[in-house]
Amino acid sequence: MTKQNKLRHSEYYDLQDCFDELYAKSKQGDVFTNLMEVISSEENIRLAYRNIKHNSGSYTSGVDKLSIKDIERLSTEKLVEIIQRKFKFYKPKPVKRVEIPKPNGNTRPLGIPTIVDRLVQQCILQVLEPICEAKFHERSNGFRPNRSAEHALAQCYRMIQIQNLHFAVDVDIKGFFDNVNHSKLIRQMWALGIRDKQLICIIKEMLKAPVAMPDGSTQYPTKGTPQGGILSPLLANIVLNELDWWISSQWENMITHSEYQMSYENGTANKNNVYRALRNSRLKEMYMVRYADDFKIFCRKRSDADKAFIAVKQWLKDRLSLEISDEKSKVVNLKKHYSEFLGFKMKVVRKGKKATGQAKYAVQSHMSDKSKARIKKQAVEAMRDIKHLSSDEQKKTIVHYNSLVMGWHNYYKFATHVSRDFSEIAFLVKNSVRGKLENQLKKSIVKPLKSPVYIHYAQSKEIRYLGNTPIVPIAYVQHKNPMDKKRIINKYTVAGRAEIHKRLEKVNVSILHYLMRHPADGSIEYNDNRLSLYCAQQGKCAVLNVPMETNRIHCHHKIPKARGGNDAYGNLILVDKSVHSLIHAIRKETIENYKEILNLSQKQVAVSYTHLTLPTICSV
């Protein structure tokens, strides 16, 4: 099934309408005093499990040595009982501290909560997110649904190239995540309308969770949000949301004395007339773009940028108790110097004249020097690994190398001079394959892979093959203009979701919700995959290919548990009750009777054997 035909996770557990209502009420300025009822509901807990079970971090154990593999074996009732009891008497277990190496040789501290605490955080996140999304600024792009670094770059490019804002204020907050003021954060949540006192107490306990250090000692934090926690990115956005709106209030949202006519396009206010009126005032023109704790302020004049820099520095200190790095924070003239943002560096260059005779400018962007140095090192090391491995180990390593290269291309393709940057990296990679490996590489093979990804790269003359495995040419990348998010896109409105992908109409949602509310005997993983299969099979029997009635839906293990099978998605299939009886039938008379009743064709029998591993049917 295509992405456009899949249900959103919240629809599996009939919570979409609830989240939509929270968003709408928050948009209206309502306050919320009884959120724990939704947070601790069975549906929300099961949704939390579904949302985190495929996250790679879920397989990393905390201080209790447990991971998602231990949780998936629990029954639905048992898991719900554990989480609900946890909410009633919440006391988080210590967070395991690990040090992640950074490209500059330093380390980044990460805190790994226990898997149960992660589930608790996910339950809270699912309910708080729609409330906060209604209050967040449109140019805040980090750790938010349907937003990415591409949107932040598109906003920067528009301001530089279209709005001719050629002075950038670069602000770097010192250790932001480690210095968040807990009391201030709680007050900000209260101001957003989150006023459930039990929930506030739980979040306080999360923030003060003890940290188990690598040396065996325990620390008790008094400030900061632990990097690695599921809830931390949302809390960070809550903290900086006040900054976003304060910067907007200095220019964009300032009330003017000049009269102007407001116009609308597709229900969205066109602010051009507003900005014209504001430019007639003595206000300092400034616009903010933020991604997590990285943000830039764009100004038209150097004097405005200098004043904005001083004001923001003082505001962060007075309001949020945060310091900025004097070495990394500065005002940049984009006509003369590059400004770095999200692994890119950008400036503005002159490109002829407009029809009016005014100078025309365009954005020029590259990978940042740090990013380029890091990728050079990783690419050369990966290629040398391929060079010195045996032929049996080379294929796996090449696949890993290809995934790295395609990931770099996908992220940095928004730089205008990305081809030049990767050509420089490709020169070093080419030098690293000289010798034996260079002689083993082939320019073409008889049967190339038909993957759409590899078909794209096969167009390059630089693609090479080691055996039958293609090596992605690192210099084969094209610039793509970043696109900003449509304002209408929103996962918490009907119209906004329609812009993302269509609702699945081929599935009987009432039957899906019946299956959700009546879990079968088995693990939480078994019941969650049962819902996924119902949607994937469009509510049809895998053998008969006809819609199944509620009381006739059976979930079959391809490899029985007695023979080493498990509750993984790939080991399960949904079939009609009669088909399931046939699968497990032993007596020849019973088998023949069911085959006659079901009127199975030879093709259906063959399909049954292929997908269900049915030796009984196959032998008859």
C-alpha positions in Angstrom: 0.0 0.0 0.0 1.2 3.5 -0.7 1.7 6.1 2.0 -1.3 8.0 0.8 -3.5 5.1 1.6 -2.4 4.4 5.2 -4.1 5.4 8.4 -2.3 7.8 10.8 -1.3 6.1 14.0 -3.8 8.1 16.1 -6.7 6.8 13.9 -5.8 3.2 14.8 -6.8 3.9 18.4 -9.6 6.3 17.7 -7.8 9.3 19.2 -7.7 11.7 16.2 -10.9 13.5 17.1 -9.7 13.9 20.7 -6.4 15.5 19.5 -8.3 17.7 17.0 -10.5 18.9 19.8 -7.5 19.7 22.1 -5.9 21.7 19.2 -9.1 23.6 18.5 -9.7 24.5 22.2 -6.1 25.6 22.6 -6.4 27.8 19.5 -9.4 29.4 21.2 -7.4 30.1 24.3 -9.1 27.5 26.6 -7.3 26.1 29.6 -6.9 22.3 30.4 -7.2 21.1 34.0 -8.0 17.4 33.4 -5.5 16.1 30.9 -4.5 13.0 32.9 -7.8 11.3 32.0 -6.8 11.2 28.4 -3.0 10.7 29.0 -3.6 7.6 31.2 -6.4 6.1 29.0 -5.9 2.6 27.6 -6.1 3.9 24.0 -3.4 6.5 24.6 -1.0 4.0 26.2 -1.4 1.5 23.4 -0.8 4.4 20.9 2.3 5.3 22.8 3.6 1.8 22.4 2.9 1.8 18.7 4.7 5.1 18.2 7.9 4.2 20.0 8.3 0.5 19.2 10.1 1.0 15.9 12.4 3.8 17.2 16.0 2.6 17.3 16.4 4.2 20.8 13.7 1.8 22.2 16.1 -1.1 21.8 18.6 0.7 24.1 18.1 -0.3 27.7 18.1 2.0 30.7 19.4 1.4 34.2 16.9 -1.5 34.6 18.4 -3.3 31.6 15.0 -3.5 29.9 14.1 -2.5 26.3 11.1 -2.6 24.0 11.8 -6.3 23.4 10.8 -7.0 27.0 7.7 -4.8 26.8 6.4 -6.4 23.6 6.0 -9.7 25.4 3.5 -8.3 27.9 -0.2 -8.6 27.5 -2.2 -5.5 26.6 -3.9 -5.6 30.0 -0.6 -5.9 31.9 1.1 -3.0 30.0 -1.8 -0.7 30.6 -1.9 -1.7 34.2 1.8 -0.9 34.6 1.6 2.5 33.0 -1.5 3.6 34.8 -0.1 2.6 38.1 3.1 4.5 37.2 1.0 7.6 36.6 -0.7 7.3 40.0 2.5 7.1 42.0 5.0 8.6 39.5 8.7 8.4 40.5 11.1 8.1 37.6 14.0 5.7 37.7 17.5 7.2 37.2 18.4 8.3 33.7 21.5 6.5 32.3 24.1 9.0 31.1 26.1 8.2 28.0 28.6 10.3 26.1 28.2 10.6 22.4 31.3 11.7 20.4 31.1 15.0 18.5 33.0 15.9 15.3 35.2 18.4 17.2 36.5 15.7 19.5 34.2 16.6 22.5 31.2 14.6 23.7 27.5 15.3 23.9 25.8 14.0 27.1 22.7 12.0 26.5 20.2 10.7 29.1 18.5 7.4 28.5 15.4 6.9 30.6 14.0 3.4 31.3 11.6 2.0 28.7 8.7 2.4 31.0 9.6 6.1 31.6 9.9 6.5 27.9 6.4 5.1 27.4 5.1 7.5 30.1 6.8 10.5 28.3 5.3 9.4 25.0 1.8 9.3 26.5 2.3 12.8 27.7 3.8 14.0 24.4 0.8 12.8 22.4 -1.6 14.9 24.4 0.5 18.0 24.9 1.6 18.3 21.3 -1.8 19.4 19.8 -2.2 21.9 22.6 1.3 23.4 22.1 1.1 23.3 18.2 -1.8 25.7 18.4 0.4 28.2 20.2 3.8 27.8 18.5 5.1 30.3 16.0 5.0 29.5 12.2 8.8 30.0 11.8 9.7 27.6 14.6 10.7 24.4 12.7 12.6 22.0 14.9 11.0 18.9 16.5 7.6 19.6 15.2 5.2 17.5 13.1 5.5 18.1 9.3 8.4 20.5 9.7 12.0 20.0 8.9 15.4 21.7 8.2 14.2 22.2 4.6 11.4 24.6 5.8 13.9 26.6 7.9 16.3 27.0 5.0 13.4 28.0 2.6 12.5 30.7 5.1 16.1 31.9 5.3 16.5 31.9 1.5 13.2 33.9 1.0 14.3 36.6 3.5 17.7 37.0 2.0 16.8 36.8 -1.7 13.2 38.0 -1.9 12.9 40.4 1.0 16.5 41.7 0.6 17.3 41.3 4.3 21.1 41.2 4.1 22.1 41.4 7.8 21.9 38.2 9.9 22.1 38.1 13.7 23.6 34.7 14.6 22.8 33.7 18.2 24.3 30.6 19.9 22.9 29.8 23.3 25.4 28.2 25.7 24.4 24.7 26.6 20.7 25.4 26.1 19.3 22.0 27.0 21.5 21.8 30.2 20.5 25.3 31.4 16.7 25.4 31.1 15.2 26.9 34.2 12.6 24.4 35.6 10.5 27.0 37.4 10.3 29.2 34.3 9.3 26.2 32.2 6.4 25.3 34.4 5.2 28.9 34.4 5.4 28.9 30.6 3.3 25.7 30.4 0.8 27.2 32.7 0.6 30.3 30.4 -0.1 28.0 27.4 -3.2 26.6 29.3 -1.7 23.4 30.6 -3.0 23.5 34.1 -3.5 19.9 35.2 -1.8 19.9 38.6 -1.1 16.2 38.6 0.5 16.4 35.1 2.6 19.4 36.2 3.8 17.4 39.2 4.8 14.4 37.0 6.7 16.7 34.6 8.5 18.2 37.6 9.6 14.7 38.7 10.8 14.0 35.2 13.0 17.1 35.1 14.5 16.2 38.5 15.1 12.5 37.7 18.5 11.4 39.1 21.2 10.8 36.5 23.3 7.6 36.8 26.8 8.7 35.7 29.2 6.3 33.8 31.5 6.3 36.9 28.8 4.9 39.1 27.9 8.2 40.9 24.5 9.8 40.9 23.7 13.4 40.1 20.5 15.3 40.9 19.8 18.0 38.3 18.4 21.4 39.4 18.1 22.8 35.8 18.0 21.6 32.2 16.1 19.0 30.2 17.8 15.7 29.6 18.9 15.3 25.9 17.6 11.9 24.9 14.2 12.1 26.6 11.2 11.8 24.4 9.5 14.9 26.0 12.6 17.1 26.0 12.3 18.5 22.5 8.7 19.7 23.1 9.7 21.2 26.5 12.6 23.0 24.7 10.2 24.5 22.2 7.9 25.6 25.0 10.8 27.5 26.6 11.8 29.3 23.4 8.3 29.9 22.1 8.2 33.0 24.3 11.3 34.3 22.5 9.7 33.6 19.1 6.7 35.7 19.9 8.7 38.4 21.6 10.8 39.0 18.5 7.6 39.0 16.4 6.1 41.6 18.7 9.0 44.0 18.0 8.0 44.2 14.3 5.6 41.8 12.6 2.9 41.9 15.2 3.3 45.5 16.3 0.1 47.5 16.1 0.5 50.5 13.7 -1.1 53.9 13.7 -1.1 53.9 9.9 -4.2 52.7 8.2 -4.0 49.8 5.8 -6.3 47.3 4.0 -5.9 43.7 5.1 -6.1 41.1 2.3 -6.5 37.3 2.4 -5.3 34.5 0.1 -6.9 31.1 0.6 -8.0 32.1 4.1 -4.5 33.2 5.1 -3.7 36.9 5.9 -1.5 38.7 3.4 0.8 40.9 5.5 2.4 42.9 2.7 0.2 46.0 3.5 1.0 45.5 7.2 4.7 45.6 6.5 4.4 48.7 4.3 2.7 50.5 7.2 5.3 49.3 9.6 8.1 50.6 7.4 6.7 54.0 7.8 7.3 53.9 11.5 10.6 54.0 13.4 10.5 50.4 14.4 13.4 48.1 13.8 12.5 45.6 11.0 13.4 42.0 12.1 12.3 38.5 11.3 13.2 35.3 13.1 13.8 31.7 11.9 14.4 29.0 14.4 15.2 25.3 14.4 15.4 24.0 18.0 18.0 26.1 19.8 19.6 27.4 16.6 18.0 30.6 15.4 18.8 33.6 13.2 17.3 37.1 13.0 17.3 38.9 9.7 17.4 42.7 9.4 17.5 45.2 6.6 19.9 47.6 8.2 23.2 47.1 10.1 22.0 49.4 12.9 18.8 47.4 13.4 20.8 44.2 13.5 23.2 45.6 16.1 20.3 46.7 18.3 18.4 43.4 17.9 21.6 41.5 18.9 21.9 43.5 22.1 18.2 43.3 22.9 18.0 39.5 22.3 21.1 38.9 24.4 19.7 40.9 27.3 16.2 39.3 27.0 17.5 35.8 27.1 19.5 36.6 30.2 16.7 38.4 32.0 13.7 36.3 31.0 15.1 32.8 30.5 18.3 32.9 32.5 20.3 31.8 29.4 23.7 33.0 28.3 24.9 33.3 24.7 28.3 32.3 23.4 30.2 35.5 22.5 32.6 33.6 20.2 29.8 32.1 18.1 27.2 34.9 18.3 27.6 37.9 16.0 26.1 40.2 13.4 26.9 39.1 9.8 26.9 41.3 6.7 25.7 38.6 4.2 27.1 40.6 1.2 30.6 40.1 2.6 30.6 37.0 4.8 29.0 33.6 5.2 26.5 32.9 8.0 26.2 29.3 9.2 22.9 27.5 9.9 22.0 23.8 10.3 25.2 22.6 8.6 25.0 25.1 5.8 26.8 28.4 5.2 25.0 31.1 3.1 25.7 34.6 1.8 24.3 36.9 -0.9 25.9 37.7 -4.2 24.9 40.2 -6.8 23.2 38.9 -9.9 22.7 41.8 -12.4 19.9 44.3 -12.1 16.1 44.4 -11.9 13.9 46.0 -14.5 13.7 49.0 -12.2 17.5 49.4 -12.3 18.0 48.2 -8.7 20.7 45.6 -7.9 19.5 42.0 -8.0 20.8 39.6 -5.4 20.7 35.8 -5.0 21.6 33.3 -2.2 24.8 31.4 -2.5 25.1 28.5 -0.1 27.5 25.7 0.6 28.0 22.9 3.1 29.6 24.4 6.2 33.3 23.8 6.7 32.6 21.6 9.7 30.1 19.5 7.8 32.4 19.1 4.8 35.3 18.0 7.0 33.2 15.5 8.9 31.8 14.0 5.7 35.3 13.8 4.1 36.6 11.9 7.1 33.6 9.5 7.2 33.5 8.8 3.5 37.3 8.1 3.2 37.2 5.8 6.3 34.2 3.9 4.9 35.8 3.4 1.5 39.1 2.2 3.2 37.0 -0.3 5.2 35.6 -1.7 1.9 39.1 -1.8 0.4 40.6 -3.9 3.2 37.7 -6.3 3.9 37.2 -9.7 2.4 34.8 -10.2 -0.5 32.2 -11.8 1.8 32.2 -8.7 4.1 32.4 -6.1 1.4 28.7 -6.2 0.2 27.3 -5.3 3.7 29.8 -2.5 4.1 29.0 -1.1 0.6 25.3 -1.0 1.5 26.1 0.9 4.7 28.4 3.3 2.7 25.6 3.8 0.1 23.1 4.6 2.8 25.5 7.3 4.2 26.1 8.9 0.8 22.4 9.0 0.0 21.6 10.5 3.4 24.2 13.2 2.8 22.8 13.9 -0.6 19.2 14.1 0.6 20.1 16.6 3.4 22.7 18.9 1.7 21.0 19.1 -1.7 19.5 22.4 -0.7 22.9 24.1 -0.9 23.1 26.0 -4.2 26.7 24.8 -4.7 26.3 21.3 -3.3 27.7 19.7 -6.5 31.0 21.6 -6.1 31.2 20.6 -2.4 30.7 16.9 -3.1 33.1 16.9 -6.1 35.8 18.0 -3.6 34.9 15.1 -1.3 34.7 12.7 -4.3 38.4 13.5 -5.2 39.5 12.3 -1.8 37.4 9.2 -1.9 38.7 8.4 -5.4 42.3 8.6 -4.1 41.4 6.2 -1.2 40.4 3.3 -3.6 43.6 3.3 -5.6 45.4 -0.1 -5.8 43.7 -3.5 -5.7 40.2 -2.2 -5.2 40.4 0.2 -8.1 41.2 -2.8 -10.4 38.2 -4.8 -9.1 35.6 -2.1 -9.9 33.5 -2.5 -13.0 31.7 0.2 -15.0 28.7 -1.9 -15.8 27.0 -5.3 -15.0 24.6 -7.5 -17.0 21.8 -7.4 -14.4 21.7 -4.1 -12.5 19.4 -3.7 -9.5 15.9 -2.4 -10.3 15.6 -0.4 -7.2 14.3 3.2 -8.0 17.2 4.6 -5.9 19.9 2.8 -7.8 18.2 3.4 -11.2 18.6 7.1 -10.4 22.3 6.8 -9.6 22.9 4.5 -12.6 22.5 7.5 -14.8 25.9 8.7 -13.6 29.0 7.8 -15.6 30.9 7.6 -12.4 28.9 4.7 -10.9 31.0 1.6 -10.3 30.2 -2.0 -9.3 32.0 -4.3 -7.0 30.7 -7.7 -8.0 27.0 -7.0 -8.5 26.8 -4.4 -5.8 26.7 -0.7 -7.0 28.8 1.9 -5.2 26.9 5.2 -5.2 29.0 8.0 -6.8 29.4 10.6 -4.1 29.7 13.5 -6.6 26.4 12.7 -8.4 24.1 15.2 -6.6 21.9 18.0 -7.8 20.8 21.2 -6.1 17.1 21.4 -5.2 15.4 24.6 -4.1 14.0 24.1 -0.5 10.3 24.5 -0.2 8.5 26.1 2.8 5.6 24.3 4.4 2.1 25.2 3.3 0.4 27.0 6.1 -2.7 24.9 5.7 -0.8 21.6 6.5 -1.7 20.5 10.0 -2.1 17.0 11.4 -4.7 18.3 13.9 -7.2 19.7 11.4 -9.3 17.8 8.8 -8.2 20.2 6.0 -4.6 20.1 7.1 -4.5 16.3 7.1 -6.0 16.2 3.6 -2.9 18.1 2.4 -0.6 15.5 3.9 -2.4 12.3 2.7 -5.9 11.1 2.2 -7.9 9.1 4.8 -8.0 5.4 4.2 -11.5 4.8 2.8 -11.0 1.1 1.9 -10.9 0.1 5.5 -14.0 -0.3 7.7 -12.9 2.0 10.5 -15.7 0.7 12.8 -14.3 -2.8 12.6 -10.8 -1.5 13.2 -11.9 0.2 16.3 -13.8 -2.9 17.4 -10.6 -4.9 17.1 -8.8 -2.2 19.1 -11.3 -2.2 21.9 -11.5 -6.0 22.1 -7.8 -7.2 22.1 -7.2 -10.9 21.7 -5.3 -13.0 24.2 -1.7 -12.4 23.6 1.0 -9.7 23.8 0.8 -6.0 23.2 2.9 -6.6 20.0 0.5 -9.2 18.8 -2.6 -6.9 19.2 -0.9 -3.9 17.7 0.3 -5.8 14.6 -3.3 -7.2 14.3 -4.5 -3.7 13.7 -1.7 -3.0 11.2 -2.5 -6.1 9.3 -6.2 -5.2 9.1 -5.3 -2.0 7.4 -2.5 -3.5 5.2 -4.9 -6.2 4.0 -7.7 -3.6 3.5 -9.9 -5.7 5.8 -9.8 -8.7 3.5 -8.8 -12.3 4.1 -5.3 -13.0 2.9 -6.5 -16.2 1.2 -10.0 -15.6 0.1 -9.4 -11.9 -0.7 -12.9 -10.9 0.5 -13.9 -8.5 3.3 -14.1 -10.2 6.7 -16.9 -9.8 9.2 -16.0 -8.7 12.8 -16.6 -12.1 14.4 -14.7 -14.0 11.7 -11.3 -12.2 11.8 -8.6 -14.6 12.9 -4.9 -13.8 13.2 -2.6 -16.7 12.2 1.0 -17.3 13.1 2.9 -18.4 10.0 5.5 -20.1 12.1 3.8 -21.3 15.3 5.2 -20.2 18.6 5.8 -23.9 19.5 8.2 -24.0 16.6 10.1 -20.8 17.4 7.7 -18.2 15.9 6.9 -14.9 17.5 4.4 -12.0 17.3 6.4 -10.0 14.8 4.4 -8.3 11.9 6.0 -10.5 9.3 5.0 -13.7 11.1 1.3 -12.8 11.2 -1.5 -12.8 8.7 -5.3 -12.2 9.0 -7.6 -14.9 7.6 -11.3 -15.8 7.8 -12.3 -18.1 10.6 -13.0 -21.0 8.2 -9.6 -20.6 6.5 -7.9 -20.6 9.9 -9.7 -23.9 10.8 -8.5 -25.4 7.5 -4.9 -24.3 8.2 -4.9 -26.2 11.5 -6.9 -29.2 10.3 -5.1 -32.5 10.4 -7.8 -35.1 9.3 -8.1 -35.5 5.6 -11.9 -35.5 5.7 -11.9 -32.2 7.6 -9.5 -30.7 5.1 -11.6 -31.8 2.1 -14.7 -30.6 3.7 -13.3 -27.1 4.3 -11.9 -26.9 0.8 -15.3 -27.7 -0.6 -17.0 -25.2 1.6 -14.5 -22.4 0.8 -14.3 -23.4 -2.9 -10.6 -22.7 -2.9 -8.9 -22.6 -6.3 -5.5 -24.1 -7.0 -4.1 -20.5 -7.1 -5.5 -19.8 -3.7 -4.0 -23.0 -2.3 -0.7 -22.0 -3.9 -0.9 -18.5 -2.4 -1.8 -20.0 1.0 1.3 -22.2 0.9 3.6 -19.3 -0.3 2.5 -16.8 2.3 1.3 -18.9 5.2 3.6 -21.9 5.1 0.7 -24.4 5.1 2.2 -27.9 4.6 -1.2 -29.4 5.3 -3.0 -27.7 2.4 0.0 -28.1 0.1 0.1 -31.9 0.5 -3.6 -32.4 -0.2 
